[in-house]
Amino acid sequence: MSEVVGHVLAELGVSRVFGVVGSGNFDLTNALRAKGVRYVAARHECGATTMADAYARMTDTVAAVSLHQGCGLTNALTGIAEAAKSRTPLLVLAADTPGASVLSNFRVDQDALATAVGAVAERVHTPHSAVADTVRAFRTARDQRRCVVLNLPLDIQAAEIAAPEAVTAPMAPDAIRPGKQAVSELVTLLAESSRPVFVAGRGARGSGSELRALAESVGALLTTSAVAHGLFSGDRWALGISGGFASPTAAELITEADLIIGWGCALNMWTMRHGSLIGPNTTVVQVDSEHSALGAHRPVDLRVHGDVGETARDVLLASSRVGDGAPRVGYRTPEVAQRLSTARWRDVPFEDRSTAERIDPRTLSIALDDLLPPERIVAVDSGNFMGYPSAYLDVPDQYGFCFTQAFQSIGLGLATAIGSALAHPYRLPVAALGDGGALMGIAELETVVRLGIPMLIVIYDDHAYGAEVHHFRDADLGAVTFPDTDIAALARGAGCEAAVVRTVADLDIVPKWLAGHRNTPLLLDAKITSDGGSWWLQEAFARH
């Protein structure tokens, strides 16, 4: 039966599977490989799952993970929880113990584990239902954008059945068109607005051109949530990331808006800074294809149930019918253009706190942004440091930034960078990690080297769990501070080029590496100064 599942998934278009192979998923993994599905071996199941998550996000496809039963699945649970919370279309292929093996060491309630972290639990029930069960799991992952755990009991895997000659992928559902009344109300609100702001989220990542066209017509400024960062790169009216990562100018302009429209965006506490970015007289609209998402995080004045692209096109068409067709000035005034010319974080003056031993994270990030080619893909781990690479490193588009932060777990950044790099191999992959997260996921350094990925790995190293250090300032911090570790030496042991960075001069290795063959990754162990608690973290903790 393993061969049948492998055949079906290959026919359905799954092109990449990540995993760690044990006895329970050995045959299934080889069946996928035999059908031409490219397999990526990770060193830990959580790493494999996060790689697949990132690959799916950066390719807009369904990716797969192959796991051993029991401990293979439990090792992957943090990655599964992240994918589930992010609504990543991911298919987790988990071997399972036979129903009669009640005393097996590997036996756990795998359905309950999946549902406990928000994934969809599916199962191959019998050899003869294998095709239908597999297609159903794939369809749920693709069409509902869900992380699906497909359990494959070993006794059913071992059954002999014939593979179908061909499997036709079910048609994807049509995009949801918004209701005419909702479109009419949104057209009216836009016509009455003089300072509209569009906030695009994950659900808008495929609709950038439609949103740009509508924004130009109505004079709206453009911004994104963190997961959609890069969607409006290069647009002179774009503010960058909204929320905790927003620059002071961007935050001011969003707060001064009289109309905020969330396009495929949750408008949650991070994107709206706990609501502080919404002015007291601002009208709030939310557009989303998920009805349950509308108004889930905050009250909104108008809920529009519809696909982002379809809604933007319908609103643009309806607006052209009621006006003279000429673009409105709206928020796109000369005064705003002047403010936007210095709106990036790197344009904000700061006191460089670098010393001979430690580099200011802002100085480090600006220098890296200047050194690295524009065709890059940046993956950021979680931690106090993460605002610096997110806000200071430019990205070319929405496929230039991967942010696996829905579960707020540290340790996923390096695996995220691997999955992203495989999705877009022509771009320079940049993994931005804290020292805590880097050490937590360090097993995958060997994976980067083995796969020959020309990755730049930057460790923002304060030898601590920085978020806790800066949050619990007056407490005993012995549990969250550590000796200064030579992570560069660990990287060399895994086969990387590596350097310790204490000053800007130490970054001279970067252009030399970029100009070379780049047949091994480069890790920079950047010893950073304390920032007293990053600006975004202070904002977040102040309201917790």
N, C-alpha and C positions, 0 to 999 in steps of 0.2 A: 504493500500500500504506500510505502514511502516514495517509491518511484512515481506513483500516480499523483501524489500531492506535488512533488517536484515538477512533473510534467504540466499539471494544471496551472501552477503559479507562473511558470515560464510562458505558457500560452497566454496568460492574462496580462503579461507585460512586466512582471517583476524582473528587474535587470540586475539588482545588487542585493546581496544578503551578507549580513555581518554576523559574527558569532564567536563562540568558544565551543569547541567540539568535545563531547563526552560520548560515552557508550550509547546513551539514549537518542542522541541526534546525529550520530555518525552517518547512518544510512541516508537519512533525509538530506543532510548537507551535501553528501556526494551525489544524490539524485538531482539536486538543484544544479550543482556544478556540471553534471553530465548533460544537462539541458541548456547549458550556456549561460546560466545565471552566475555572474562574477561573485566570488566569495572573498570576503575580507576577514582574516583571522585576527581577533583582538586578544589581549592578554587578560581581560577581565570582562565578565558579562555586562556589568554596568557600562563599561567603556564601549562595548559592542553596541549596546542599545542606544547610547547617546550618539555614536557615530551614525547609526541608521536614522535616528531622529533628525540630525543635522542634514544628512544626505537627502531625506525626504523633503525637508523645508527648502533646501537650496535647488532642488530639481522639480518641485511640484509633482512628484510621483509618489507611489506607494513603495516604501522600502521594507525589507524584512530582516528579522533577527532570528537566528537558530540557537536554541538553548537546550541544555541537558535538563532532565527532570529534577524537581525538588530544589537542591542547592543552586543549580544553574539559574532557575527562575528567581529564587530569593536574592541571589547576587545582583540580578538585573532590576530589582524593584524600584530603586531610586530613578533609574533612567526611564522605566515604564511610567512612573508617576509624573515625571517631567513631560513626557510625550502626551500623556492623557490630559494633563492640565493645559497643555499648549494646543490641543486638538490637532496633533500631527497624524497624518494618515500612515500608520505604522502597523505592520503585521508581525506579531511575535509568535514564532513557531516553537512551542514548548513541548518537548517530550513529557509524558506523564506515566505514572506507574499503572500497571493493569489493575482493573477493578478488584481482582481476587488477592492482590498483593498487599493485604492490610497491614502486614508487619514489615514492609520494606523500609529500610533506612531513609529512602528518598520520598516516602509518602507524605504529602501535605495536601491541604485543600487548595489546589491551584486555581479553581474557579473563584474561591473566596479571596485569595491573594490578589487576583486581577481586579475584581470589583472593589476591593478595599481601597485601592489607589486610583480609582476612577476609570480604569480600562474596561473594555467590553470582553466578557468571557465567552468564548465559543469553544466548540469541541467537535472532533471527528467522532461520530457516534458508532458507526459500523463501517466495515470495509465497503459496503455497497452505497453508503451515503457519503463517502469520502469526497467525491467530486462536488456534490451539492454543498456539503459543509464548507469546503475550501472556497468555493465561489462566493458563498454567503459571507464568509469572514472577510474576503477581499473587498466585496462590494460595500460592506459596512465601513471598512477602513477608508476606502476611496470616496464614497458618496457622502458619508456623514462626518468625514475628517475625524476619525476616532482611532485610538490605539487599541488594537484587538489582539487578545491573547488566544491563539488557537491551540488548544491542548490536543496532543496526539498520543494516546495510550500505546504502550509498547506492544501489547498483544495485537492491537488493530494495525499498527505499523507493519507487523510481521506477516499479516495476511496476504495471500496471493490473489490479486485481482488484475484484470487487464486495463491498461490505460486507454482512455478514449482517443480516437484519432486526432480530434481537434476540439478545442474549447473556445467558444466565442465569448469574449468579454461582454458583459451586459452593458447596455448603453448608460452613460452617465445621465443623471437627471438634468432637465433644463434649468437654467438660471431663473430664480424667482423674480418676476416682474412686480414692481410696486403697484399699489392701488392708485387709481386715478385721483381719488380725493387727497391721498397723502402727497402725491406729486404736486397737485394744485396748491396745497397749503405750504409746501416747501418753496414753491415758486414765489408765493406771496411774501413769505418771510425773507427770502433773498432780495426781492425787489425793495423791501422796506429797510433793509440793512445797509449801513454805511461802513461797517467794520466787521465783515465776516471772516471767520477763520475755519479752515477745514483741518480736522485732525484725522489722519488715516491710520488705521491699525492693520493687524494681520489679515483681516478679511478684505483689505483694499490692495494687497500687494500685487494683484494681477490687473489692477484698474488705474494705474498711474496716469495713462494718457487721457482717459475719460475725466478724471478729476482735475488734471491740469487744464483741459479745455473748458470745463465748467467754471473753474476758479478764475481763469482769464476773462470769461464772459461777465462774471458778477463782481470782479475785483476782490477776490478772497486771497488771504495769505494762506500758506501751506505749511503744515507741520505733521509729524508722525509720532506714534508711540515708539518705544524702543525697538520692538520686534519688527517694525516696518522701516527702520532707519535706512536712509539711502533712496527711498522711493522718489523723492523730489530733488535729488542731488543735481546741482548745476542750475536750478531755477532761481532767478534773482529774488523771487518773492517767497522763498522757502526759509523757514525759521529753524530747521533742524529738528531735534527731538523735543517733544513736549514733556512736561513733568519735571521730575527731580533732576534730570540731566540738562534741562533747558538753561541757556545762558540768561543773564539778567535782562538783556534787551528782549530776547524771545519771550521770557516770562511776562514782561511788562506789556508787550503787544498782545499776547493772548488774553491777559487780564483785562485789557482795554477793549476787547471785542464786544460788539453788541449781539453777535450771533456766533455760536460755536456749533459746528456740525461734526459729529463723530461718524466716520465712514468705516464700517467694519471694525470699530474700535470700542473697547469696553468702557472707556472713560472712567477707569478705576482710580484708586487712590494714588497710584504711581504716576499715571499719565496726567492726572489733574491736580497733583499735589494735595490730596485729601480735599479737593474742591476749592482750594484757595486760588486756582487759576481762573475760576469762573466768577466774573464780576457780579455784583448784587443785582444788576438790571439786565444781565445777559440772558438771552433766549438760548436754550440748549435743545439740539435735535440729534437723534441717533438713528442711523441707517444700518440695518444688519439683516443678513439672510436667516439668522437664527432668532426665531420669535422670542425664545426665553432669554436672550441676551439683552433685549430692549428694556432699559430701565433697571437692569439687575443691580448696578452699582450705585446709581444715584437717580433722583427724579429727573425726567426730561419733559420738555414742553411738547415735543412732537416725536412720535415713534413711527418710523417708516420700515415696514417689513419688506425687504427686497434685496436683491443682489446689488452690490455697490456699483459695478459697471453699468448694469441695466438702469439703475436709479439715476445715476449721473447723466446718462444719455437722455433718458426721458425728461429729466428736469431741464437740461440744456435745450432740448427741442421745444418744450412747453414755454420756456422763457423767451425764446426767439419769436414765438407767435404773439406774445403780448407786448413786446417792446419793439424798438426800431431796429434791432439787430446789432447795434453798436455796443462794444464792451463798455461796461460801467467802470468808473474809476474805483469806487468802493474804498477799500483799505490800501489800494496801491497808489498812494500819493507820493509826490517828491519828498516830503518830509519823512515818510516811512522808509522810502528807498535809502535816504541818507542814514537813518538809524540802522537799517539792515546791513549797510556797508561795513559796519564794525560790530556785527552781532555775534560772531563766532566766539567761542570761549578763548581761543588763542589771541583774540584781539583785546581781551580784558586785561588791563595792567595787573601785575602781581609782583610781590616781593619774592625774588628767587632765594629760597632757603637752602640751596645747595651748599655743601661743605666739601672739604677735600676727601671725605670718607663716604658721603651720601649725596645722592642727586635728588633734587626736587622732582616729584612725579609729573608736574606740569612741564618743567624744562625737558625732562626725558621724552614725554609724549610729543611735544612740539618738534623736538629734534628728529624723532622717528618719522613723524608725518612729513617732514621735509626730505628725509633720506629715502623713503620707500617709494616705489613706483605707484602711480595712481590705480593701476589694475591690481587690486588687492582684495582679499576676503578676510575680514577680521572676525575672530571668535573670542568672546570675552567670558571669563569665569566670574563667579560671584565673590563679593567681598568689598571692604571699604575702598579698595583701589579702583573699582571697576568703572567709575565715572570718568576717569582720565582717558583710557583708550576709547571709551564710547563717545566722549565729547570732543576729543582732540584729534583723533585719527579719522580723516575724511575717507569716505567710501564711494565708489562710483555709482552704485544703484542698490536696489533692495536685495540683490544677490551678493552684495559685498559685505554683509554684516549678519552674523548668526548669533542669536542671543537666547540660550537655553536657560531661562531664569524664572519660569513660571512656578517652580517648586522652591526656588531660592536656595538651592543646594550648591555648596562649593564642591570642587573636584571634577566637574563635568567639562571644563573649558578645553582641555587638551583633546579629549575625544570629540568634542564639538568641532574643533579645528580640523581633525582628520576627516570626518564626514564631509565637512564643507570643502576641503581641498580636493577630495575625490569627485565631488559634484562639479567643481569648476577648476580643472587642473591647469588651465592657462593663466590663472591669477596667482599672485603671491599670497600664500596662506600665512596669516599672522595670528598666533595664539597669545592672548594677553591674559596672564594668570597672576594670582597672588601666590605667595610662597606656601600658604596652607593648602590651597586647592591644587597647586602643582605637585606637592608631595603626596597628596591624597590620590591623585591620578597618574603618578609617575610611571606605573607599569607600562603605560601606552607610549612612552618614549621609544621603547624598542620597536613598537609597531610603526611609528613614524620613520625610523631608520630602515627597518626591513622593507617597507613599501617604497622607499626612495623618494619620500615627499620633501621637496625643497622648502621647508617651513621655517619661518622665523618665530621663535618662542621667546617671549619677553616676560620675565618674572618681576613683578613689582614686589620686591622683597623687603618687608619690614620686620622679619623674623617674629611674627605674631599673628594671632587672629585679630586683625586690625579693627573690625567692627565692634568686637567685644571690648577691646582695649579702650576705644574712644567712647563707648556707650557707658561702661561702668568705670568711670574715671577715678572715683575715690575708693574703689574696692581693692582687695588683694588680687592682683593680676597675674599671680604666679601660674595659674592654670592655663593662661592664654598667651603667654610669652615663652620664647624658646631660644636656645643658643643659636647664634648666627651660623646657618648651615651653608656649606659650599655646594650649592645646587649645580654650579657649573662643572664641578668635578664629577658629580653623579651623572650629568649629561654626557660627559666625555666617556664615562664607563659604558654608557649605552650606545656609543658610536656617533655622538653629535660633535660638531664643532661648538665651542663654548667660550664665553668670556665673562668675567666679573666687571660690571659697570658701576663706577663710582662718580665719574665726571663725564661731561659731554665728549671730552677727548677720547674716552674709552669706547665711544661709538664708532671710531674709525674702522673697526673691523666690519661694520655693516656694509659700506660701499665696496669694500674689497670682496666680501662674500657675494654680494649681488653681481659683481662683475665677473666672478668665477663660474665654475661649472655648476655650483649649487647641488652637487650630488649627495650631500649630507645636510641635515638641518643645522641651523645655528641657534643656540640658546644663549640669551643674555640674562645673567643673574644680576639684575639692577638693584643695588642697595639704596633704597629710597629714604628720604627724610620723613619724619612724622608730619602729617598735615593737621594734627589736632582733631581729626575727624573730618572726613570729606564733606563738602557742602551738601551733597544729595543725601548722605546718611544722617547728617544733623537734621535736615528737613523731615526725613522719614521718622526718625526716632522721636522727634519733638512732638509728634502727634499720635504716637503709639500709647 
